[in-house]
Amino acid sequence: MSPTTLPAPPEHGHVTFLGAGPGDPGLLTLRAVEALANADVLVAEHEVLDVVRTHARQGVAEVRTDSGTPDPGTGTPQLTVVDGASTTAGVPAVRDASHLVMEAARGGRRVVRAVSGDPGLDAYAAEEMLACASAGVPFEVVPGVAAAVGVPAYAGVPLRDAQGADVRFVDARTASDRCWTEVGASDGTVVVSTTLDSVAAAAGELVSAGRKPDTPLTVTVAGTTTRQRTWTATLGTIAQTLKQAKVLPSPDGGRPVIAVVGERSAPARRDQLSWFESKPLFGWKVLVPRTKEQAASLSDQLRSYGAVPHEVPTIAVEPPRTPQQMERAVKGLVTGRYEWIAFTSVNAVKAVREKFEEYGLDARAFAGIKVAAVGEQTANALVAFGVKPDLVPSGEQSAAGLLEDWPPYDPVFDPIDRVFLPRADIATETLVAGLIDLGWEVDDVTAYRTVRASPPPAETREAIKGGGFDAVLFTSSSTVRNLVGIAGKPHNVTVIACIGPATAKTAEEHGLRVDVMAPEPSVHKLAEALADFGTRRRLAALDAGDPVTRPSERRPGARRRRSTT
């Protein structure tokens, strides 16, 4: 049995010191996810809380830092309780982490103390562990990926090679003169943890200690996240490089960075090994005008290309105005009225499932009924309900594609001639007419209504109209009309990607220039097409000797040439 799952005596509680890694939520270990799922209290700095809270169970009490700096009086992190008690009072309680951890543990609760990187390298975790040991509170340590190791890996900077040179790790904030002297006399790789505005000073310390000014180094900010950015220079030129890149001076100069010094950070090697920042849509903010449920798998696919998806619902789903028709149809399923039921959307599956639950029914009510589904997502929703579709179009995933494979009614083999078709109030008549032509009777039932969603927040609307998004994916004509209606027309620097010709035509009618079109009507093929567009755009910039930029980084209002896929 894993130590994370061992029962702890309730009178003492239990503390797990957990490494949350350098920023990418995907770098959490399986053990970390397990511990988070069992936690009663979660204690973490603000940036770490965003990484780990997804895996915590519902209702966990969260404790986060009120600021990123330690309290000057105690030298320890100050944390703000954000559970129900403190938010009701309106004045968050601010206490140091050690006291919060001990207080929660003494109450018999399971506490997860999450820290950035690895607990073994955290400045305060050891003190908190000692406090637990002194109080007899059982604790465990779940290691995490240290920033000094994970960030160079994401930047494409190997720390060692076959020659096996030494690797030294230095925290510039606490390094002594002796430390700088030792690493300056070494010819191994030096990994320096520092801040953006202190990189040049750290480089100067290494040169003063004996390192040559032409020694290569790389500097990476926001490592392992889609905000990551890496600069390549030498110890002698890094200050000028950051100035020319207009990175410094900046109010954000205090952001932490990882600098790797040594031959293994040479530009020639990074050009070949920079796997993360060279993803086709790296750092692109992509607008996905779909509900969170619809957009989940699409957003995951976009993230795999390095993009930052932003989901904005354009359509809201509501029950039908008159539910009696739907209620009669669902009862007809149970009494044997139908030979087939055809689902053309995930929302239709959801509507029927909700009616089933209302009547105390489950997937067994589909026994003896043939089930058809249009699209992979609809089929997956049925499988999640416990129903495996009998018919999914072998070609185009549409009503027309379903009709291509639908068998004609045969009175010899089909005891019942009726089809139940639950669908949206605005659905087309293509499927109904086609089924009638095949000899079937159709109960065309409004299972749900689609209405225009509420406008997104003002910040999102301004980003849409002002060119803050790099691309927008339109998956239907209605998403074009509704997005423009609730948020305004996307800026002309934004790449417009459409799922098919009909959607592209609607986009052009609204004054949008279509840059990308899916080779077939599939949201995943649409995401692939956008990734291909990003790859070609990146390669064209590199071939021309230009810097690789995102569409949103272009000068607002600049004219653009039409691109095709």
BELJOSUL-V480851 format. One record per residue. N is the residue number from 1. D_FIRST is the distance of its C-alpha to the first C-alpha in Angstrom with 2 decimals. Layout:
BEGIN
N&D_FIRST, N&D_FIRST
END
This chain:
BEGIN
1&0.00, 2&3.79, 3&6.43, 4&8.30, 5&6.88, 6&7.16, 7&10.58, 8&13.44, 9&16.65, 10&19.01, 11&21.96, 12&20.59, 13&18.67, 14&16.41, 15&17.54, 16&16.02, 17&18.68, 18&18.49, 19&20.77, 20&22.48, 21&24.39, 22&28.17, 23&28.93, 24&27.90, 25&25.20, 26&24.12, 27&22.96, 28&19.99, 29&16.73, 30&14.04, 31&11.84, 32&15.00, 33&15.50, 34&12.14, 35&13.05, 36&16.57, 37&15.82, 38&14.41, 39&17.27, 40&20.15, 41&22.30, 42&22.76, 43&24.94, 44&26.44, 45&29.73, 46&31.72, 47&31.23, 48&27.46, 49&27.21, 50&28.78, 51&26.10, 52&22.98, 53&24.33, 54&24.10, 55&20.31, 56&20.43, 57&20.59, 58&24.12, 59&25.57, 60&23.61, 61&26.03, 62&27.01, 63&28.52, 64&30.36, 65&32.91, 66&36.50, 67&37.72, 68&36.58, 69&38.30, 70&37.37, 71&39.49, 72&42.46, 73&42.56, 74&39.03, 75&37.98, 76&34.61, 77&33.53, 78&34.88, 79&32.80, 80&34.01, 81&32.30, 82&32.62, 83&31.22, 84&33.56, 85&35.10, 86&36.33, 87&37.58, 88&39.47, 89&41.17, 90&42.16, 91&41.71, 92&38.24, 93&37.16, 94&36.82, 95&34.82, 96&33.10, 97&29.42, 98&28.53, 99&30.13, 100&28.55, 101&25.00, 102&25.70, 103&27.52, 104&24.76, 105&22.09, 106&24.49, 107&24.80, 108&21.25, 109&20.12, 110&17.30, 111&19.27, 112&18.85, 113&21.56, 114&22.27, 115&24.73, 116&26.65, 117&25.64, 118&23.28, 119&22.67, 120&23.85, 121&27.19, 122&27.67, 123&30.58, 124&29.28, 125&25.48, 126&25.81, 127&28.14, 128&25.81, 129&22.97, 130&25.57, 131&26.52, 132&23.01, 133&22.88, 134&26.38, 135&25.61, 136&22.50, 137&20.35, 138&16.74, 139&16.12, 140&14.24, 141&15.85, 142&15.17, 143&18.01, 144&20.46, 145&23.43, 146&26.30, 147&29.61, 148&31.48, 149&29.58, 150&28.87, 151&32.38, 152&34.32, 153&32.22, 154&33.20, 155&36.75, 156&37.11, 157&37.58, 158&35.96, 159&35.51, 160&35.94, 161&37.63, 162&38.46, 163&40.60, 164&37.59, 165&39.35, 166&37.82, 167&36.02, 168&36.60, 169&35.04, 170&37.37, 171&37.15, 172&40.83, 173&40.64, 174&39.92, 175&41.21, 176&43.84, 177&47.05, 178&45.62, 179&42.64, 180&45.09, 181&47.28, 182&44.50, 183&43.27, 184&46.90, 185&47.76, 186&44.89, 187&45.29, 188&41.57, 189&39.83, 190&39.50, 191&37.11, 192&38.56, 193&36.91, 194&39.85, 195&41.60, 196&44.00, 197&47.08, 198&46.12, 199&45.58, 200&49.23, 201&49.14, 202&46.11, 203&47.96, 204&50.99, 205&49.08, 206&47.96, 207&51.55, 208&52.95, 209&50.55, 210&51.78, 211&50.10, 212&52.68, 213&53.45, 214&53.06, 215&49.41, 216&47.47, 217&44.82, 218&42.88, 219&42.05, 220&39.40, 221&39.09, 222&36.41, 223&34.35, 224&31.81, 225&33.35, 226&36.23, 227&38.50, 228&38.00, 229&41.28, 230&42.09, 231&45.41, 232&46.58, 233&49.22, 234&50.03, 235&49.86, 236&53.54, 237&53.53, 238&50.37, 239&52.28, 240&54.92, 241&52.39, 242&50.62, 243&54.03, 244&55.36, 245&52.28, 246&53.09, 247&49.64, 248&51.21, 249&52.63, 250&50.34, 251&48.98, 252&45.52, 253&46.07, 254&43.34, 255&40.57, 256&38.07, 257&38.49, 258&37.21, 259&40.08, 260&39.74, 261&42.68, 262&43.65, 263&44.88, 264&41.60, 265&42.24, 266&45.68, 267&46.86, 268&47.25, 269&43.58, 270&42.41, 271&44.78, 272&42.93, 273&39.33, 274&39.34, 275&37.10, 276&35.98, 277&39.31, 278&41.07, 279&39.26, 280&42.00, 281&41.61, 282&40.10, 283&40.55, 284&42.60, 285&42.47, 286&42.65, 287&43.73, 288&42.17, 289&44.33, 290&41.92, 291&39.69, 292&36.10, 293&34.94, 294&37.44, 295&36.85, 296&33.05, 297&32.95, 298&36.25, 299&35.07, 300&31.97, 301&34.41, 302&36.72, 303&33.98, 304&33.28, 305&36.95, 306&36.61, 307&38.29, 308&37.70, 309&38.12, 310&39.71, 311&39.67, 312&42.80, 313&43.34, 314&46.95, 315&46.81, 316&45.63, 317&45.01, 318&46.58, 319&47.20, 320&50.57, 321&53.50, 322&54.23, 323&51.05, 324&53.03, 325&53.28, 326&49.51, 327&48.99, 328&51.53, 329&49.93, 330&46.42, 331&47.94, 332&49.82, 333&46.59, 334&45.74, 335&49.29, 336&49.67, 337&52.04, 338&50.50, 339&50.01, 340&48.18, 341&46.36, 342&46.32, 343&44.04, 344&45.35, 345&42.87, 346&39.44, 347&41.34, 348&42.94, 349&39.60, 350&38.44, 351&41.72, 352&41.51, 353&37.87, 354&38.80, 355&41.70, 356&39.51, 357&37.18, 358&40.32, 359&41.52, 360&38.19, 361&38.07, 362&35.37, 363&35.43, 364&36.77, 365&40.12, 366&40.55, 367&40.88, 368&44.08, 369&44.71, 370&44.68, 371&42.91, 372&44.06, 373&42.52, 374&43.97, 375&41.64, 376&38.08, 377&36.85, 378&38.55, 379&37.07, 380&33.53, 381&34.19, 382&35.24, 383&32.21, 384&30.02, 385&32.22, 386&31.59, 387&34.95, 388&35.65, 389&39.12, 390&41.77, 391&43.84, 392&43.13, 393&46.08, 394&46.17, 395&48.20, 396&48.78, 397&46.25, 398&48.92, 399&51.06, 400&53.50, 401&50.79, 402&49.58, 403&53.18, 404&53.54, 405&50.99, 406&51.74, 407&53.58, 408&56.98, 409&57.43, 410&58.51, 411&59.90, 412&59.33, 413&55.58, 414&54.68, 415&55.18, 416&54.78, 417&56.31, 418&54.53, 419&51.88, 420&49.94, 421&49.69, 422&47.77, 423&48.45, 424&49.53, 425&52.90, 426&54.06, 427&53.03, 428&55.76, 429&57.57, 430&56.93, 431&54.38, 432&56.36, 433&59.59, 434&58.03, 435&56.51, 436&59.87, 437&61.57, 438&59.25, 439&60.46, 440&57.64, 441&58.04, 442&55.76, 443&54.53, 444&54.15, 445&52.13, 446&51.38, 447&47.65, 448&47.44, 449&49.70, 450&49.24, 451&50.72, 452&50.91, 453&48.06, 454&48.77, 455&49.62, 456&46.81, 457&46.94, 458&50.04, 459&48.13, 460&46.97, 461&50.50, 462&52.01, 463&49.60, 464&50.56, 465&54.28, 466&54.25, 467&52.43, 468&49.07, 469&47.24, 470&47.35, 471&47.12, 472&46.99, 473&45.82, 474&48.00, 475&46.60, 476&49.59, 477&53.09, 478&52.02, 479&49.52, 480&52.47, 481&54.77, 482&52.30, 483&50.96, 484&54.54, 485&55.42, 486&52.72, 487&52.23, 488&55.20, 489&55.81, 490&53.54, 491&55.31, 492&57.06, 493&54.72, 494&51.76, 495&50.95, 496&51.36, 497&49.29, 498&50.10, 499&48.52, 500&51.87, 501&55.66, 502&56.07, 503&53.68, 504&55.40, 505&58.78, 506&57.72, 507&56.44, 508&59.77, 509&61.68, 510&59.96, 511&61.15, 512&57.97, 513&58.06, 514&55.46, 515&53.88, 516&51.18, 517&51.08, 518&48.37, 519&49.53, 520&48.35, 521&47.47, 522&43.71, 523&41.91, 524&39.75, 525&42.90, 526&44.39, 527&41.59, 528&42.03, 529&45.76, 530&45.31, 531&43.06, 532&45.82, 533&48.35, 534&46.38, 535&46.13, 536&49.88, 537&50.66, 538&48.64, 539&50.25, 540&53.70, 541&53.26, 542&52.15, 543&55.06, 544&57.47, 545&56.15, 546&55.16, 547&52.05, 548&49.32, 549&49.36, 550&48.03, 551&50.61, 552&50.28, 553&51.34, 554&54.75, 555&57.73, 556&57.93, 557&60.81, 558&61.06, 559&62.33, 560&59.98, 561&60.74, 562&59.57, 563&56.73, 564&55.87, 565&53.02
END
